[in-house]
Amino acid sequence: MAKELTSRSENYSQWYNDLVLKADLAENSAVRGCMVIKPYGYAIWEKMQAELDRMFKETGHVNAYFPLFIPKSFLSKEAAHVEGFAKECAVVTHYRLKNSPDGKGVIVDPEAKLEEELIVRPTSETIIWSTYKNWIQSYRDLPLLINQWANVVRWEMRTRLFLRTAEFLWQEGHTAHATEAEAMVEARQMLDVYAEFAENFMAMPVLKGVKSANERFAGALETFCIEALMQDGKALQAGTSHFLGQNFAKAFDVTFVDKNNKIDYVWATSWGVSTRLMGALIMSHSDDNGLVLPPKLAPFQVVIVPIYKNDEQLAAISEKVNEIIPKLRKLGISVKYDNNDNKKPGWKFAEYELKGVPVRLAMGARDLENGTVEVARRDTLTKETVAIDGVENYIEKLMTDIQENIYKKAFDYRTSVTREVNSYDEFKVEIEKGGFLLCHWDGTPETEERVKDETKATIRCIPLEASEEGICIFTGKPSKQRVVFARAY
């Protein structure tokens, strides 16, 4: 089977591109910078979506949907917000086409110009807060806890499948609160939700922290984040939760009458993760043979491949497989029986290895005679012969083992490339090796910019609740704590 991947050591970037394409996750579309998410890739995203949606609802949030188009004037109302997104906006100027006079296709009708241009949403704060003005009058209307599953457009010129595309899928939560303290609790709570999802479902260890002023979301007073480390030593921002203060409430005049009968502006948060998590999942765990998927997010967790010489053997194997499948499903384990006769077992083995299916069962005539089945693990590429009777219980335990092993491998790697750095000369050497560098920083944007210009490294996060006074390795000025530097996607 011609499914060879470029090795990670040879060219990590090409390995990633090869894997996304050959594992049938996504492909580039006819629209520059946009992607087609293929069924297997979308099945993984659906698993992510389902778990996150459940977690959001367990914390009291509900789903709604807001328009794709945002009047240009809305973006002008919050200065930092428009400045942050202006260069990425796609703009709708006309509402009609007409046949070209020369008969060659269609042209934009010049008489169908919109009175006010519409922005294809890069994020929904402005359209949502213009709506919330009509929904909130009293403290009894608060908190308002709403999430939206949607697509957004940010006109990226240099794109990579899942990691950075002009259009991507995401969820965006937008909440309104009566007090600053309540809004801050919400922002921190959703950061914890993201971290729990990343670690317990994606098997991806993350650091929780606060963004520096330079890296903060446009229009936010504080941006909390989870940062993951990919196998090539680069960081990836995996999710953000923003404390917006009263900025958007003031911009859109969203006020409420409090319990003391006084009028005040509401306090706001927003938070989101996107299909970028697909890229994080791939780069956290996969190897030169293909995807390695944590069982909790695999489209199917077990594949069964029969090995037979004739229809009689296939019928006998299928009879036994049809006894096993209901037992697995009863334990909540998703399973696929691939008895397709147009591909040989060896081809199927390689295909499911490439696609990262956590467990593969192979069963032949001799296995039937011996009452055994071959069990192959994707994470370790090891095989065992196991008794057919009770195999479902063995596999149930195996799912937990694989999930934990994948997490441990990623955690151990991150630990091995996380180190403290105490001088700028040392920093410039160590940053070339990749990983997280824990350094003292004087807290100024100027120092952060200098480091970024000279080394392409940025402050990924300021760890929460950490304190260790020291001296900034760049300026020698006092530092309140170490921050995390890395090169990033």
N, C-alpha and C positions, 0 to 999 in steps of 0.2 A: 504494500500500500504506500503510495507516494504522499505521505503525510509528514515528511521530515520538517523539523523546526530548526531555525538557526539557534545555536546554543546560547545560553545566557552569558557565558564567559566571552564568547566571540563578539556578540553585538546585542546587548540587552534590549535596546529599543526595537531592533528588528525581530528579536524573539517575541516581544510583546505583540507587535503587529501581526506576525505569522500566526501566533496562537489565537488571537481574536478572530482572524479570518478562517483558519483551518478547523477550529473547534466549533464553527458555525454560530458564533455569538453575535457578530454584527459585520456590516460591510459599508463602505462608502456609498453614498447615494448619488443620483444624477444632479443633486443640488450641492454645490460646493460647500464644504464644511459641515454638511449634515450627514447623519448615518441612518442606515436601516438596521434596526435591532431584529435579528432573526429569531425564529421560534424558541430555539434552545436558550439563547441569551435572554429572551423575554421571560422564559419560564423561571430563570434565576431571579430576575428583577421582580416578578410577581411574588416569589417567596419572600424576598426582602420587604416588598410593599405590604404583604399580608401581616408579617410579624410587626413591622413598625406601626401599621394602622391599629393593630390590636393594642400595642403598648400606648399609643396616643389616647385611644378610647378609654383604657384603664385609668388614665390620669385625668379623665373628665373632658377631653376634647371631642368635638364633633366636626364632621366634614361639610364643606360647602364649596361652591364654585363661583368664580368671579370672571369678568370679561377678559378676553385675550388682548383687547385693544385699550390703550390708555390715552386720553386726550393730552396733547403736548403740554398744555397749560398746567396739568396736574404735576408733572415732573418739575416744573419751575417753582413750585411752592416750598420745597425743602432744599435749600441751597447746596448743602454737602451731598445730598442724595443725587441731585441732577449732575453735579460735578463728577461724582464717582461713576455714573453710568452713561454719561452723554456720548462718549466715544464708541460705545458698544450697541447703540440703539438702531434698530431697523425701523424705518419710517414709512407709513402709508400716506400717500399724497393724493391719490385719485381713487374713484370708486367704480370706474367703468372702462371697458375696452370697446373698440369698434374695428370693423374690417379695414384693412389698409387700402388706401385708394388704388394702389398698384395691384391689388388682388393677392398679394403675398402675405398671408397670415393676418395678424391683428396688431393694432397699436393702441397705446393709451389715448383715450379720448381727452383732448386738452380742455374741453368744456366741462369735464366731470371732476374738476379739482375740488377737494374737500375744503370747507371753510376753515377748519382747524385740522392740522395733521394729527394722525393717530400713531402712537408708538406701540409696536408689538412688544408685549410685556417682557422686560428683562428681569423683573421682580415685581411683586404686586402691592407693596406698601401703599402707594398713592391711590390706586383705584379702590383698595379695601378701606383705607381711612376716610375716603370721601363717602363711602357707603356707611361706615360705622357712625358717622355724624347723624344719620337718620335713625339709627338703632339704639343709641345711648342717650338717655335723658337723666336718669337717676342712678344712685348707687345700687338700686335694686336690679338694674340691668347688667351689673358687673359681678364677677369677672365675665368677660366674653372670650371664650376659648375655642377658636376656630382654626381648622387646618384645611388646606387645599392641595389635592393631587393635580398636577398640571404639567404643561410644557412651557418653557421659556426660551427666549431668543437673545443671545448676546453675540454680536457680530464679530466672532473671532476670526483672525486671518490665518493663524497657524494652529491647525487642529490635529487632534489624535483621537481615535475612536474611544468612546467612553470618558476619557480624561478631560478633553476640551473640545467641544463641538459647538457650532453656531446655535443649534437647537438641542436642548436636552430635556429629559424628564426629571421631575423632582417633586417634593412636597414642601410646602411653605406654611408654617404656622404663624398666625397673627393674633395676638391676644391683647385685651384691654383690661386695666385694673384700676382700683380706686386709690391705691397707695403705691408709693415707690417701693416699699418693702415687699409688697405682694408681687409686683412685677419682677423684682430681682429674684425672688424665690422661684418664680416661674422659669426665668431664663436659666437658672442653675439646675432646676429639675429636668428641663428638657436636654441639657447637656448630659446629665446623668443617664437619661433614657438612651441617648445616642451611644454613650460609652458602653452601656449594658448590651445594646444590640451588637455593636462592633465586636465586643469580646465574647459574648455568649452565643451569638449566631454566626458571625463572620469568622470567629476564632482568630481575631486580629487584635493584638494588644494596642492600646492607645494611651497617649498622655493627655490629661485634661489641663487646660490652662486658659489664660486670657491673652488676647492679641495686643501687640503694641499699638500705639496711636497710628503709626504708619500703615499697619495691616488691618486696622479696624474697618468694619462694614460702613459704607457711606451713609451717614445720618444716625449712626449709633453712638451712644455714650460709652458702651462697653461691649466687646465681642468676646464671648467664650468659645472655645474650640476643642475638638479632639484631633490630635495629630498622630498619624500612623507612619511607620517606617517600612519602605519597600525593600525588597531583597538586594537592590543595587545600591542601598545606602542613602537613597533620597527620601525626603519626607513627603507626605501627602496629607493635605487638609481634608479630613473625612467628614466633618460636620461642624456647623456653627450655630450658636444661639446668641441673639443680640438683645441687650437691654437698650431700648430706644428712648428712655426717659419720656419727656412730654413733647419731643420735637415734632412728631407727626400729628399729634393731637392739636398742637398750636398751629401748625401749617394748615390743617383742615378744620380748625375750630370745633374740635370734638370735646365738649364739656359735659359735666354731669352735676347734679345737685347732691351733695354729700349728706351724711346723717345729721349734720348740724345745720342743714338748710343753706349751706354755702356752695357757690358755684366754683368748680375747679376743672382743670384739664385732666383727662385720664392719663394713665401711665401705660406704656406699651412694650411689647416684646415681638420679635420675629425670629424664626428658626427654621433651618432646612438642611436636608441632605438630597443628593441627586444620583443619577446613574453613574456619576464618578465613582460611587462605591463599587460598581462592577469592575472598574479598573483596579481599585484597591484590592479587591478579592483576588483577582488574577495575579497581581504582582506580589501579594503577601505570601502565597502558598505554592504556586505552580512551579513545575520543573521542566527539564529539557524534553520530557516525554509528553507534556501537555498540561492540561488543567489538573489541579488538585482542589476538589471542592469539599468544604465541611459538610457532613451529612445533613445538618439542619437546613441547608440552603440548596442542596442538590435537587434538580428536577425529578430524578428518581434515584433512590439510595442503593438499590440492588438491581443488577441485571443478571439474568440466568441465560446461559448459552448452552444448548444441547450439542453433544458431539455424537454423531451417528453415521452409519453406513447405508442404512436402508429405511424404508418407511416403517417397518415393523419395530426397529429400535427406537425411532423417533416417537412412535405411538406409546411405547412403554415408558420412555423418558418423560413425555408430556403428561402421562397419567400421574407420575410421581410429582412432577413440578406443580400440577394443578392441586395437589394436596398441600404443598408447601406455601403457595402464594396466599391463600386465605389466612394462614397462620401468621405470616409476616404482616399482612395488612391489618390483622386484628391488633397487632402490637404497634400500629401506626407507622409501619415501615413501607415506603413506596417501592414498588418492584415492577420491572419490565421483563417479560419473557420473550427473548428474541429467537424465535424458531423460523425466521425468514430463511428460505432455502437458496437465495441468490447470492449469498456471501458465505465464504468459508469461516470456520471458527477463528482461525488466526487473524483474519481481517477484522472480525468483530472485536477480538481481544484488544487489538491496537486502537480501534476506533473508540471503544469505551474508556481505554486508558487516556487517550487524547482528550476526551470529553470530561474526564475527572470523576467518573462514577465511583463512589466510595468503595463498593464491594461488588465483586464479580463471582458468580457461582458457575462452575463448569461441571456438566454431568454427562457421562457416557455410559455405554452398556456395561463396562466393567464396574463402574461406580454403582450401578443398580444391583449388580450381583453382590458386591461387597457391602452394600448399605451405606455408602459414603458419598461425599460431594467435595469437589475442590473449591476452596474459598480463597480468593485473592484480594488483598488490600491495596487500594490505590495509593495511600499515603506512604507506605513503606515498600511497595512492590514485592511483598512477600506472599507466599502461598502456604496453605495448610490443607490437609485432608481431614474432614470432619464427618462424624456420623450424621446420616440424614435425619434420624430420629432426634428431635430436639434442636435441629439446626437453627430454628427461628429464635430460640433463646440465646444461642451462641452469637447470632448476628445482632440481636438487640444489644448485647453487651459490647460487641465490636463497634457499634455506632458511637457509643459513649467514648470508647477507647480512641477511636479515630478523631473525633471532635477534640478531645483533650490533647492528643498527640500533636495535631496540627497547630493548636494554640501554643503549646509548649515550645515547639520548634521555632515559631515566629517570635515568641517571647525571649527565648534563649539567644536568638540572633540579635534582637534589639539590644539586649543586655550586653552582648559581646562588642557592640559597636557604639555604645554610649559611654562617654568618658568626660572627665573634668579637664578643662584646659585653663592654664593660668597666665599665659602670655600671648601677645599677638603673633610673635614669631612661631610659637608652637601651634597657634590656631591655623595659620596659613599652611602649615605642613599637614595638620590633622584633617582639615576640611577636604583635602584632596582624596582622603581615604573613605569619605562618606560617613554616615551615621549621625547621631545626635551629639553635639558638643555642649557641655554645660559650662557656661562662662559668666563671669561678672560683667555687668553693663551699667553705664552711668545713667541710664534712663532717658537719654536725649535722642530725638529723631535724627539729629545731625550725625551722631556716632553710628547709629543703625544704617543710615544711608551710605556713610563712608565704607563700612564693612561690606555692604551689598555691592557697591561699585567696584571694590577691590577684589572681592572673593566670590561674588554671586551667591553668598549665603545670606539668609534672612533669619530674623527671630521668629521661630515657629510658634512658640508660646512662652508665656511667663507662668510657670507652674503655680497652681493654686495653693495657698496656705503654706508656702515655703519661705523660709527666711534664713539668710546666712550672710551677714554683712562682710564686705570685702572691698577690693579695689578693682575698678573697671580695667580690663586687660588692654583696652584701646586708648584710654585717655589718662588712666591713673587716678581718676576722680572716685569718690566714694560710691559704693554699690550696695543696695539693700538685699539683693538676692541673686542667685545664678538664674540665667534664662537659657532657653534651648535654641541653639543655632543649628541650621542644616541647609543644604541645598535642597530645593523642592521642585515638585511638579506643579 
